[in-house]
Amino acid sequence: MFDRLTASLSSALKSLSGRGRLTEDNISDTVREVRLALLDADVALPVVKSFTDAVKARAVGVEVTKSLTPGQAFIKIVHEELTALMGESSTGLNLRAQRPVVVMLAGLQGAGKTTSAGKLARWLIEKQKKKVLMVSTDVYRPAAILQLKTLAEQVGAGFAPALATEAPVAIAGRALTEATLQAYDVLLLDTAGRLHVDADMMAEVRQLEAAIQPHERLFVVDSMAGQDAVNAAKAFNEALSLTGVILTKADGDARGGAALSVRHVTGKPILFVGTGEKSDALELFQPERIASRILGMGDVLSLVEQVQDQVDQEKAEKLAKKISKGKSFDLTDLRDQLSQLESMGGMAALLDKLPAQYQAGAAAAAGTVNAKNLKRQMGIIDSMTPRERRRPEMIDNSRKRRIANGAGVPLPEVNRLLKQFDQMQKTMKKMVKGGMLKNMMRGMAGRMPPGGFGPGGFGR
C-alpha cells in the first residue's frame, strides 16, 4: 500500500532534504509537488487542501527557517501533519457496555466486511479474551451466511444460524436473544452490502440499527476504492452515525487515498487495518507508523511486534541453543523457519515495513520468497524421509528424483533448495567458530527466526 504515494512524496521531499536554507519560494514548489502526489493517490480534494495549507503555514514559520537542518525539519512537519490527518492511535473497540456488546459492520459489497468480521472475532477472542457470537443478515447472498459460519468455526466464535428467507431484522433480533441467554460478551453483526449506495440499503441498515441498537457501528472500507470509498463513507455516516472505520486490503498495490481521506471526511477514527487474507491479519491503526511508511521511513516497530507475536518462541529458543552448541542446522529446522515466515505473510509483507533504503536491496528476495514458493519449498522438504532431513548429504540423484516427484516440482528446484541449504549450513558453521552466532543468539532468541532472512538465506 502507498507505493505510488511514497515514491512521489520521496521525490518531492528529496530536493529539500539537503538544503542549508529554505525560502518561501522553494517551500511553495515542494508543497505543490506534495499536493499533486496526494491528488494522484486519490486523496479527496478538501483533505489535500487542508493538509497542504497546514504544512505550508508551519514550514514558512520559525521552526524551519531557524533549524540547523531545514530540509529534515520540513520532512518532520510533513510526517506530523500526515499523522494528525489520520487521527489518533487506535486502542480498539469500546466494550464498556452491558453485555452482549453489539458491533455492527456495514459497507459496500466487496469491501471485505465478512472477512473483517472473522478477523475482528479472532482479535476479540485472542487479545481481549471475549466470548463472541457472529451472525450474518446478508439474505441476498446466501454464500455470505455460509462464509461467516466457516470463519466463526475457524476462529472459535459462536454462530447464530440464518435463512435467506428471513427478514434481516428478525435474524438480528434472534441472534441478540441468543447472545444474551448464552452469556456472550460480544455480538458481531455482519450486514449486506451493495455495489452502490442506494435508498433500500440505507433503509435496511437504519432498521437494523433501530432494532438492535449496536454499541459500535463500523464502516468497512476497501483501501483500493479511492473516491468511491470516501463518498460511501459520507453516506453511511449520515445513515448510521458511525463510531469507527476498518480499512481493508491495505496490503494491496493501492494508491492509499482512502486511508488519508476517510478520517477527515467522516470525523470518525480508523480503528483497524486489514493487512492480508488470513484471520490474524488485522492490526490496530497506528497513524504515526503509517505516516512513517508513506514517507519511506518504514515501520520497524510493527515488524518487531509481528515477529514477537507470531514466531513460535519455544522453537526459536530450542534452535538457538542447538546451533550455539555446535549441532547442525538441518532441513527440519529450515522447514520450521519457512513455516513461520509463511505465517507472517511471507517476505514481501515483512519488507513492506522496512525503511525504503533497505527495501531496494532486498527486492529480489521478496520476488522469490513469495507464498507460492514457500509452499513449494516446504513441499520439497515434506517429501523427504526424516533421515534425509537430518542428513541431506545422503540425498543422491535417485533420491532427488523421488523427492521431486513426491513434491510435484521439477528436479532443478530440489537441487536449488539443497544448494541454498548447504550455503546456510556453511555460513552458520563459520559464525559458530568465530563465536559470532553465540552472541547474536543471546540477543535474538525468541524474537527472530535464525537464518531466516539474512545473507545466504533461502529463496535467493
Residue, then its C-alpha position, 0 to 999 in steps of 0.5 A: m500500500f502507498d507505493r505510488l504515494t511514497a515514491s512521489l512524496s520521496s521525490a518531492l521531499k528529496s530536493l529539500s532534504g539537503r538544503g542549508r536554507l529554505t525560502e518561501d519560494n522553494i517551500s511553495d514548489t515542494v508543497r505543490e509537488v506534495r499536493l499533486a502526489l496526494l491528488d494522484a493517490d486519490v486523496a479527496l480534494p478538501v483533505v489535500k487542501s487542508f493538509t497542504d495549507a497546514v504544512k505550508a503555514r508551519a514550514v514558512g514559520v520559525e521552526v524551519t527557517k531557524s533549524l540547523t537542518p531545514g530540509q529534515a525539519f520540513i520532512k518532520i512537519v510533513h510526517e506530523e501533519l500526515t499523522a494528525l490527518m489520520g487521527e489518533s492511535s487506535t486502542g480498539l473497540n469500546l466494550r464498556a457496555q452491558r453485555p452482549v456488546v453489539v458491533m455492527l459492520a456495514g459497507l459496500q459489497g466487496a469491501g471485505k466486511t465478512t472477512s473483517a468480521g472473522k478477523l475482528a472475532r479472532w482479535l476479540i477472542e485472542k487479545q481481549k479474551k471475549k466470548v463472541l457470537m457472529v451472525s450474518t443478515d446478508v439474505y441476498r447472498p446466501a454464500a455470505i451466511l455460509q462464509l461467516k459460519t466457516l470463519a466463526e468455526q475457524v476462529g472459535a466464535g459462536f454462530a447464530p444460524a440464518l435463512a435467506t428467507e428471513a427478514p434481516v431484522a428478525i435474524a438480528g433480533r434472534a441472534l441478540t436473544e441468543a447472545t444474551l441467554q448464552a452469556y456472550d460478551v460480544l455480538l458481531l453483526d455482519t450486514a449486506g452490502r451493495l455495489h452502490v449506495d442506494a435508498d433500500m440499503m440505507a433503509e435496511v441498515r437504519q432498521l437494523e440499527a433501530a432494532i438492535q441498537p449496536h454499541e459500535r457501528l463500523f464502516v468497512v472500507d476497501s483501501m483500493a476504492g479511492q473516491d468511491a470509498v470516501n463518498a460511501a463513507k459520507a453516506f453511511n455516516e449520515a445513515l448510521s452515525l458511525t463510531g469507527v472505520i476498518l480499512t481493508k486490503a491495505d496490503g494491496d498495490a493501492r494508491g492509499g487515498a482512502a486511508l488519508s481521506v476517510r478520517h477527515v471526511t467522516g470525523k470518525p477514527i480508523l480503528f483497524v487495518g486489514t493487512g492480508e487474507k488470513s484471520d490474524a491479519l488485522e492490526l490496530f491503526q497506528p497513524e504515526r507508523i503509517a505516516s512513517r511508511i508513506l514517507g519511506m521511513g518504514d515501520v520497524l516497530s510493527l515488524v518487531e511486534q509481528v515477529q514477537d507475536q507470531v514466531d513460535q518462541e519455544k522453537a526459536e529458543k530450542l534452535a538457538k541453543k542447538i546451533s550455539k552448541g555446535k549441532s547442525f542446522d538441518l532441513t527440519d529446522l529450515r522447514d520450521q523457519l519457512s513455516q513461520l515466515e509463511s505465517m507472517g505473510g511471507m517476505a514481501a509483507l515483512l519488507d513492506k515495513l522496512p525503511a525504503q533504503y533497505q527495501a531496494g536491496a532486498a527486492a529480489a528476495a521478496g520476488t522469490v520468497n513469495a507464498k507460492n514458493l514457500k509452499r513449494q519449498m516446504g513441499i520439497i522438504d515434506s517429501m523427504t524421509p526424516r533421515e534425509r532431513r537430518r542428513p541431506e548429504m545422503i540425498d543422491n540423484s535417485r533420491k532427488r528424483r523421488i523427492a521431486n516427484g513426491a513434491g510435484v516440482p521439477l528436479p532443478e528446484v530440489n537441487r536449488l533448495l539443497k544448494q541454498f541449504d548447504q550455503m546456510q549450513k556453511t555460513m552458520k558453521k563459520m559464525v559458530k567458530g568465530g563465536m559470532l552466532k553465540n552472541m547474536m543468539r543471546g540477543m535474538a532468541g525468541r524474537m527472530p527466526p535464525g537464518g531466516f532472512g539474512p545473507g545466504g538465506f533461502g529463496r535467493 
